[in-house]
């Protein structure tokens, strides 16, 4: 986490646009099924191990990561540091009511933070130019985007250079938690790496997405065996 925060600080100081991806097993399996999505992940400036499954997989195949870096915790670290460094932040995503509630929550938690703007994520492709123009007008250092999984990362990758924001990060359902619509998993669920299960309890309709998790685990196990067999 500390290394990630240091990298983000350098990114902001560079003034060049960067895309940060908080990777989870569902995203990895999307990349397995789609070469375009794979290229998108590989082209990102920084990919952090957000999902507990990613940490497990890295350890299992013998290429461990130092620790899990969740997008939600990283968001808060950036806001904390942003208060002292004067970073400007823009929020994009969720419904109009939810993004307003999320913005109000951040203002309460970080009163010195320069939250320069926010808007909902319900816009069509023909509105992209207007949305980008509005973001650039506010000249943020950090742009946090919470849209649907099929739009979030591809949209950032497509418009990263036009946005000209030093740090652009997809935050998934973080706005839902910040707004109070959803609760973050209790510490015990986090320690047991069962945050996905707690999320499922709150949003049962997500069960279809969760079916990818056992497929991911089997893919990791199978790939390791293939590598081992090749080495014999």
SERO-4910 file (N, C-alpha, C, O; in steps of 0.05 Angstrom, whole numbers):
BEGIN
 pado doro    nc1    nc2    nc3   cac1   cac2   cac3    cc1    cc2    cc3    oc1    oc2    oc3
  Unk    A     16    -24      0      0      0      0     17     25      0     12     44    -15
  Unk    A     38     25     17     55     49     18     69     54     -8     72     77    -17
  Unk    A     78     32    -21     92     35    -47     72     46    -68     80     63    -84
  Unk    A     47     37    -67     27     47    -85     22     76    -82     20     91   -101
  Unk    A     19     85    -57     14    113    -51     38    130    -60     34    152    -70
  Unk    A     62    120    -56     86    135    -66     86    137    -96     92    158   -107
  Unk    A     78    116   -110     77    116   -139     56    136   -148     61    151   -167
  Unk    A     33    137   -135     12    156   -142     21    185   -139     15    202   -155
  Unk    A     36    189   -117     47    216   -113     65    225   -136     63    247   -145
  Unk    A     82    207   -145    100    213   -167     84    217   -193     91    234   -209
  Unk    A     63    201   -197     45    205   -220     33    233   -221     33    246   -242
  Unk    A     23    241   -198     11    268   -197     31    290   -202     26    309   -216
  Unk    A     55    287   -190     76    307   -194     85    308   -223     95    328   -233
  Unk    A     83    285   -238     92    284   -266     73    299   -284     81    309   -306
  Unk    A     48    302   -277     26    315   -292     18    300   -317      2    309   -333
  Unk    A     30    276   -321     22    259   -344     -1    241   -335     -3    233   -312
  Unk    A    -20    234   -354    -43    217   -347    -35    188   -342    -19    177   -357
  Unk    A    -46    176   -321    -41    148   -314    -67    134   -308    -85    146   -296
  Unk    A    -69    109   -316    -92     92   -309    -84     71   -288    -65     56   -293
  Unk    A    -98     71   -266    -94     51   -245   -117     32   -245   -140     40   -245
  Unk    A   -111      6   -246   -132    -14   -245   -130    -31   -220   -108    -40   -212
  Unk    A   -152    -33   -206   -153    -50   -182   -164    -77   -190   -189    -80   -193
  Unk    A   -147    -96   -193   -154   -122   -206   -166   -141   -187   -158   -144   -164
  Unk    A   -187   -155   -197   -199   -177   -182   -202   -201   -201   -198   -198   -225
  Unk    A   -209   -225   -191   -211   -249   -208   -230   -246   -231   -225   -257   -252
  Unk    A   -253   -232   -227   -272   -229   -249   -260   -214   -272   -265   -220   -295
  Unk    A   -244   -193   -266   -230   -178   -287   -210   -195   -302   -207   -194   -326
  Unk    A   -195   -211   -286   -175   -229   -299   -188   -249   -317   -178   -254   -339
  Unk    A   -211   -260   -309   -224   -280   -326   -236   -266   -351   -238   -278   -372
  Unk    A   -244   -241   -348   -253   -226   -372   -231   -222   -391   -235   -223   -416
  Unk    A   -206   -218   -381   -183   -216   -398   -176   -242   -412   -166   -242   -434
  Unk    A   -181   -264   -398   -176   -291   -410   -195   -295   -434   -187   -307   -454
  Unk    A   -219   -285   -431   -240   -289   -452   -238   -268   -474   -249   -273   -496
  Unk    A   -226   -245   -469   -225   -223   -488   -197   -213   -491   -185   -202   -472
  Unk    A   -186   -215   -515   -159   -205   -521   -158   -174   -518   -138   -163   -510
  Unk    A   -180   -161   -525   -181   -132   -522   -179   -123   -493   -165   -104   -486
  Unk    A   -193   -138   -476   -192   -132   -447   -164   -139   -436   -154   -125   -418
  Unk    A   -153   -160   -446   -126   -168   -437   -106   -145   -444    -89   -138   -427
  Unk    A   -107   -135   -468    -90   -113   -476    -94    -88   -459    -75    -74   -453
  Unk    A   -119    -84   -452   -126    -61   -435   -112    -63   -408   -100    -44   -398
  Unk    A   -113    -87   -396   -101    -91   -370    -70    -88   -372    -58    -76   -355
  Unk    A    -59   -100   -393    -30    -99   -396    -20    -71   -402      3    -64   -396
  Unk    A    -37    -54   -413    -29    -27   -420    -32     -7   -397    -23     16   -399
  Unk    A    -45    -16   -376    -49      2   -352    -22     10   -340     -3     -5   -342
  Unk    A    -21     33   -329      3     43   -317      9     30   -290     33     27   -282
  Unk    A    -12     21   -276     -8      7   -251    -32    -11   -246    -55     -2   -248
  Unk    A    -27    -36   -239    -48    -55   -232    -42    -65   -204    -21    -75   -198
  Unk    A    -61    -61   -186    -58    -69   -158    -75    -92   -152    -97    -95   -163
  Unk    A    -67   -110   -133    -82   -134   -126   -105   -128   -107   -102   -129    -82
  Unk    A   -128   -121   -118   -151   -113   -102   -165   -137    -90   -171   -138    -66
  Unk    A   -170   -158   -106   -184   -181    -97   -167   -200    -81   -144   -204    -87
  Unk    A   -180   -213    -60   -165   -233    -44   -157   -256    -62   -136   -269    -57
  Unk    A   -173   -262    -83   -166   -284   -101   -141   -279   -116   -126   -297   -123
  Unk    A   -135   -253   -122   -111   -246   -137    -86   -251   -119    -66   -262   -128
  Unk    A    -89   -244    -93    -67   -249    -74    -62   -278    -71    -39   -287    -71
  Unk    A    -83   -294    -69    -81   -323    -66    -67   -335    -91    -49   -351    -89
  Unk    A    -76   -326   -115    -65   -337   -140    -35   -330   -143    -20   -347   -151
  Unk    A    -28   -306   -136      0   -298   -138     18   -315   -119     39   -324   -127
  Unk    A      8   -320    -95     23   -337    -77     24   -365    -86     44   -379    -84
  Unk    A      1   -375    -97     -1   -403   -106     19   -410   -128     30   -431   -129
  Unk    A     22   -391   -147     39   -397   -170     69   -389   -164     85   -391   -182
  Unk    A     74   -380   -139    102   -374   -132    112   -347   -140    136   -343   -142
  Unk    A     93   -328   -145    101   -301   -151     85   -282   -133     69   -266   -142
  Unk    A     90   -284   -106     73   -270    -87     75   -240    -88     96   -228    -95
  Unk    A     54   -227    -81     53   -198    -77     57   -191    -48     52   -208    -31
  Unk    A     66   -167    -42     72   -160    -15     47   -160      3     48   -170     26
  Unk    A     25   -150     -7      0   -149      8    -22   -141    -11    -18   -132    -33
  Unk    A    -46   -145     -2    -70   -137    -17    -72   -107    -16    -68    -95      6
  Unk    A    -79    -94    -38    -83    -66    -39   -111    -61    -50   -115    -60    -74
  Unk    A   -131    -58    -32   -158    -55    -41   -163    -27    -51   -152     -7    -41
  Unk    A   -180    -26    -72   -187      0    -83   -199     19    -63   -194     43    -63
  Unk    A   -216      8    -45   -230     25    -25   -210     37     -5   -212     60      1
  Unk    A   -192     20      4   -172     31     23   -153     50      9   -144     70     21
  Unk    A   -146     44    -16   -128     62    -31   -142     89    -35   -129    110    -34
  Unk    A   -167     88    -41   -183    113    -44   -180    131    -20   -175    155    -22
  Unk    A   -183    119      4   -182    134     29   -153    144     34   -150    167     44
  Unk    A   -133    128     27   -106    138     31   -100    162     13    -87    181     21
  Unk    A   -111    161    -11   -107    184    -29   -122    209    -19   -111    231    -21
  Unk    A   -145    205     -8   -160    228      3   -145    240     27   -144    265     30
  Unk    A   -135    223     44   -120    233     68    -96    249     59    -91    271     69
  Unk    A    -80    238     40    -57    252     31    -64    277     15    -50    297     15
  Unk    A    -86    274      1    -96    297    -16   -102    322      1    -99    344     -9
  Unk    A   -111    317     25   -117    340     42    -92    357     47    -93    381     45
  Unk    A    -70    344     54    -45    358     61    -31    368     36    -17    389     37
  Unk    A    -34    355     13    -20    362    -11    -36    381    -29    -26    391    -49
  Unk    A    -61    385    -23    -78    403    -39    -86    391    -65    -92    406    -84
  Unk    A    -88    364    -67    -96    351    -92   -126    357    -97   -142    358    -79
  Unk    A   -132    360   -122   -160    365   -130   -172    338   -140   -159    323   -155
  Unk    A   -197    333   -132   -209    307   -137   -236    311   -151   -251    329   -145
  Unk    A   -241    294   -171   -267    294   -185   -278    265   -184   -263    246   -188
  Unk    A   -304    263   -179   -318    237   -178   -337    234   -202   -351    253   -208
  Unk    A   -336    210   -214   -353    205   -237   -365    177   -234   -350    157   -233
  Unk    A   -392    175   -234   -404    149   -233   -429    148   -216   -437    167   -203
  Unk    A   -441    124   -215   -465    118   -199   -489    135   -208   -487    148   -229
  Unk    A   -510    135   -193   -534    151   -199   -530    179   -188   -512    183   -171
  Unk    A   -546    198   -197   -543    226   -187   -546    228   -157   -530    242   -144
  Unk    A   -565    213   -145   -568    214   -116   -544    201   -102   -535    211    -81
  Unk    A   -535    179   -113   -514    164    -99   -487    179   -101   -472    180    -81
  Unk    A   -481    191   -124   -455    205   -126   -455    230   -109   -434    238    -98
  Unk    A   -478    243   -106   -481    266    -88   -476    258    -59   -463    272    -44
  Unk    A   -488    235    -51   -484    225    -24   -455    217    -19   -445    222      3
  Unk    A   -443    205    -39   -414    197    -36   -397    222    -34   -378    222    -17
  Unk    A   -403    242    -49   -387    267    -48   -390    280    -20   -371    290     -8
  Unk    A   -415    280    -10   -420    292     17   -405    276     38   -395    288     57
  Unk    A   -404    250     35   -390    233     55   -360    240     55   -348    242     76
  Unk    A   -348    243     31   -320    249     30   -314    277     42   -294    281     55
  Unk    A   -332    295     37   -329    323     48   -329    322     78   -315    337     91
  Unk    A   -347    305     89   -348    303    119   -323    291    130   -312    300    150
  Unk    A   -313    270    117   -290    255    127   -264    271    122   -245    269    138
  Unk    A   -263    286    100   -238    301     93   -245    330     87   -245    338     63
  Unk    A   -251    345    107   -261    373    103   -241    391     88   -250    410     76
  Unk    A   -215    385     89   -196    402     75   -191    393     46   -176    405     31
  Unk    A   -204    371     38   -200    360     11   -213    379    -10   -235    389     -6
  Unk    A   -199    382    -32   -209    399    -54   -225    380    -73   -215    371    -93
  Unk    A   -250    376    -66   -268    360    -83   -280    380   -103   -300    394    -97
  Unk    A   -268    381   -127   -275    402   -146   -300    397   -163   -311    415   -175
  Unk    A   -308    372   -164   -332    366   -180   -340    337   -179   -325    319   -171
  Unk    A   -365    332   -187   -375    304   -189   -399    304   -207   -413    324   -210
  Unk    A   -404    281   -220   -428    277   -235   -434    247   -237   -416    231   -233
  Unk    A   -459    241   -244   -467    213   -245   -454    199   -270   -444    212   -288
  Unk    A   -456    172   -270   -445    157   -292   -464    148   -313   -458    132   -330
  Unk    A   -489    159   -312   -509    151   -331   -509    170   -355   -526    188   -357
  Unk    A   -490    166   -372   -489    182   -397   -482    163   -420   -469    142   -416
  Unk    A   -490    171   -444   -485    155   -468   -460    163   -482   -448    184   -476
  Unk    A   -452    147   -502   -427    153   -517   -427    180   -530   -406    193   -532
  Unk    A   -450    189   -539   -451    216   -552   -448    239   -532   -446    262   -541
  Unk    A   -447    232   -506   -443    253   -486   -414    253   -475   -407    270   -459
  Unk    A   -398    234   -485   -371    231   -475   -355    258   -477   -342    266   -458
  Unk    A   -357    271   -499   -341    295   -504   -348    317   -483   -331    331   -473
  Unk    A   -374    320   -477   -383    340   -458   -374    333   -430   -366    350   -414
  Unk    A   -374    307   -423   -365    298   -397   -335    303   -394   -326    313   -373
  Unk    A   -320    296   -414   -291    301   -414   -285    330   -411   -267    338   -396
  Unk    A   -299    347   -426   -295    376   -425   -300    387   -397   -285    404   -387
  Unk    A   -321    377   -384   -327    386   -357   -305    378   -337   -298    393   -319
  Unk    A   -295    354   -340   -274    344   -322   -249    361   -326   -236    370   -307
  Unk    A   -241    366   -351   -217    381   -357   -220    410   -347   -200    423   -339
  Unk    A   -244    420   -348   -250    448   -338   -243    450   -308   -234    471   -299
  Unk    A   -247    428   -293   -242    429   -264   -213    422   -258   -204    425   -235
  Unk    A   -198    412   -278   -169    406   -275   -162    390   -250   -146    399   -234
  Unk    A   -174    366   -246   -168    350   -222   -141    337   -224   -130    333   -246
  Unk    A   -130    330   -201   -106    313   -200   -113    284   -199    -98    266   -208
  Unk    A   -137    278   -188   -146    250   -186   -175    249   -196   -192    265   -188
  Unk    A   -180    229   -213   -207    224   -223   -215    196   -215   -202    177   -224
  Unk    A   -236    194   -199   -246    168   -190   -271    161   -206   -290    177   -206
  Unk    A   -272    138   -218   -294    130   -235   -307    104   -226   -293     84   -223
  Unk    A   -333    105   -221   -347     81   -213   -371     77   -232   -392     87   -228
  Unk    A   -366     61   -253   -387     54   -272   -389     24   -274   -375      9   -259
  Unk    A   -406     14   -291   -410    -15   -294   -384    -27   -304   -367    -14   -317
  Unk    A   -380    -53   -297   -354    -66   -303   -347    -65   -333   -323    -64   -340
  Unk    A   -367    -66   -350   -361    -67   -379   -354    -39   -390   -345    -37   -413
  Unk    A   -359    -18   -375   -353      9   -384   -329     22   -370   -315     38   -383
  Unk    A   -325     16   -345   -306     31   -329   -278     31   -340   -269     53   -348
  Unk    A   -264      9   -341   -237      8   -350   -234     15   -380   -216     30   -387
  Unk    A   -251      4   -397   -249     11   -426   -253     41   -431   -239     52   -448
  Unk    A   -271     54   -416   -275     82   -420   -251     98   -411   -243    117   -425
  Unk    A   -239     90   -389   -214    104   -380   -192    101   -400   -178    120   -407
  Unk    A   -188     76   -410   -167     71   -429   -171     87   -455   -152     97   -467
  Unk    A   -196     88   -464   -202    102   -489   -197    132   -487   -187    145   -506
  Unk    A   -203    144   -463   -201    173   -461   -179    184   -442   -179    207   -436
  Unk    A   -161    166   -434   -140    174   -415   -125    199   -425   -121    218   -410
  Unk    A   -116    199   -450   -101    221   -460   -117    247   -463   -107    268   -458
  Unk    A   -142    244   -470   -160    267   -473   -166    279   -446   -169    304   -443
  Unk    A   -169    263   -426   -176    272   -399   -154    288   -386   -158    308   -372
  Unk    A   -129    280   -391   -105    294   -381   -105    296   -351    -95    316   -340
  Unk    A   -115    276   -337   -115    275   -308    -92    257   -299    -90    234   -309
  Unk    A    -74    266   -281    -51    250   -273    -58    222   -263    -44    202   -269
  Unk    A    -79    219   -247    -86    193   -236   -116    188   -241   -133    203   -231
  Unk    A   -122    168   -257   -150    160   -262   -153    131   -253   -139    113   -262
  Unk    A   -171    127   -235   -175    100   -223   -204     92   -223   -221    107   -214
  Unk    A   -210     68   -232   -237     57   -229   -241     47   -201   -223     33   -190
  Unk    A   -263     53   -189   -268     46   -161   -291     27   -157   -300     23   -134
  Unk    A   -302     17   -179   -323     -3   -177   -347      6   -159   -359     27   -165
  Unk    A   -353     -9   -139   -376     -3   -121   -369     15    -98   -385     16    -79
  Unk    A   -346     28    -98   -338     44    -75   -358     67    -69   -362     74    -46
  Unk    A   -369     78    -90   -388    100    -87   -413     90    -72   -426    104    -57
  Unk    A   -421     64    -78   -444     52    -64   -439     52    -34   -457     57    -18
  Unk    A   -414     45    -26   -407     43      3   -405     71     14   -416     76     36
  Unk    A   -392     89      0   -389    117     10   -416    130     14   -420    146     33
  Unk    A   -435    124     -4   -461    137     -3   -478    126     20   -498    138     28
  Unk    A   -471    102     30   -486     90     51   -506     69     41   -520     56     56
  Unk    A   -508     66     14   -526     46      2   -518     18     11   -535      2     17
  Unk    A   -492     13     10   -481    -13     18   -462     -9     42   -450     12     45
  Unk    A   -459    -30     58   -440    -30     79   -416    -46     71   -418    -66     57
  Unk    A   -392    -36     80   -368    -52     74   -368    -76     93   -378    -75    115
  Unk    A   -356    -97     83   -355   -122     98   -341   -118    125   -321   -104    126
  Unk    A   -352   -129    147   -338   -127    173   -310   -138    172   -304   -154    154
  Unk    A   -293   -130    190   -265   -138    191   -262   -169    190   -244   -179    176
  Unk    A   -279   -183    204   -277   -212    205   -280   -224    177   -267   -243    170
  Unk    A   -299   -213    160   -302   -222    133   -277   -215    116   -269   -231     99
  Unk    A   -266   -192    122   -242   -183    107   -219   -202    113   -204   -210     95
  Unk    A   -215   -209    139   -193   -226    147   -196   -254    136   -176   -267    129
  Unk    A   -221   -263    134   -226   -290    123   -228   -290     92   -233   -310     80
  Unk    A   -223   -266     80   -224   -263     51   -251   -270     40   -254   -283     19
  Unk    A   -272   -262     55   -299   -269     46   -315   -243     41   -340   -243     43
  Unk    A   -302   -222     33   -316   -197     26   -336   -201      3   -357   -190      2
  Unk    A   -328   -219    -16   -345   -225    -39   -372   -237    -29   -393   -232    -40
  Unk    A   -370   -254     -8   -394   -267      3   -412   -247     17   -436   -248     15
  Unk    A   -400   -228     31   -415   -207     45   -429   -189     24   -452   -181     28
  Unk    A   -415   -183      2   -427   -167    -19   -451   -182    -31   -471   -170    -38
  Unk    A   -448   -209    -34   -469   -225    -45   -494   -225    -28   -516   -225    -37
  Unk    A   -489   -225     -1   -512   -224     17   -528   -198     14   -552   -198     17
  Unk    A   -514   -176      8   -527   -150      5   -540   -148    -23   -560   -135    -26
  Unk    A   -527   -160    -43   -537   -159    -70   -538   -187    -82   -520   -194    -98
  Unk    A   -559   -202    -75   -561   -230    -85   -560   -232   -115   -552   -253   -126
  Unk    A   -569   -212   -130   -570   -213   -159   -542   -215   -171   -540   -221   -195
  Unk    A   -521   -211   -155   -494   -213   -165   -484   -242   -167   -461   -247   -175
  Unk    A   -501   -261   -161   -491   -289   -159   -480   -299   -186   -461   -315   -186
  Unk    A   -491   -289   -208   -481   -298   -234   -451   -290   -238   -435   -305   -249
  Unk    A   -445   -266   -229   -417   -257   -231   -399   -274   -213   -376   -280   -220
  Unk    A   -409   -281   -190   -393   -296   -171   -386   -324   -180   -367   -337   -171
  Unk    A   -402   -335   -200   -397   -361   -210   -369   -363   -224   -359   -384   -230
  Unk    A   -358   -339   -230   -332   -338   -244   -310   -346   -224   -289   -356   -232
  Unk    A   -314   -342   -198   -293   -346   -178   -282   -375   -178   -258   -378   -179
  Unk    A   -300   -396   -177   -288   -423   -178   -274   -428   -205   -255   -443   -205
  Unk    A   -284   -417   -227   -270   -420   -253   -242   -408   -252   -223   -419   -263
  Unk    A   -240   -385   -238   -214   -372   -235   -195   -390   -220   -172   -393   -228
  Unk    A   -205   -401   -197   -188   -418   -181   -178   -442   -196   -155   -450   -195
  Unk    A   -196   -455   -212   -189   -478   -227   -169   -470   -249   -151   -486   -255
  Unk    A   -172   -447   -261   -154   -438   -282   -126   -434   -270   -106   -442   -283
  Unk    A   -124   -422   -246    -98   -418   -234    -84   -445   -228    -61   -449   -233
  Unk    A   -100   -464   -216    -89   -490   -209    -80   -505   -234    -58   -517   -235
  Unk    A    -96   -503   -255    -89   -517   -280    -64   -505   -293    -47   -520   -303
  Unk    A    -63   -479   -294    -40   -465   -306    -14   -472   -291      7   -477   -304
  Unk    A    -15   -474   -265      9   -481   -250     18   -509   -257     42   -514   -260
  Unk    A     -1   -527   -259      6   -555   -265     18   -557   -293     37   -572   -297
  Unk    A      7   -541   -312     18   -541   -339     47   -532   -340     63   -543   -354
  Unk    A     52   -511   -324     79   -500   -323     98   -521   -311    121   -525   -320
  Unk    A     89   -534   -289    105   -554   -276    111   -577   -295    133   -588   -295
  Unk    A     91   -586   -310     95   -608   -329    114   -601   -351    130   -618   -360
  Unk    A    113   -576   -360    131   -567   -381    160   -567   -371    179   -570   -386
  Unk    A    163   -563   -345    190   -562   -333    203   -589   -328    226   -591   -322
  Unk    A    186   -610   -331    196   -637   -325    211   -648   -350    221   -671   -349
***
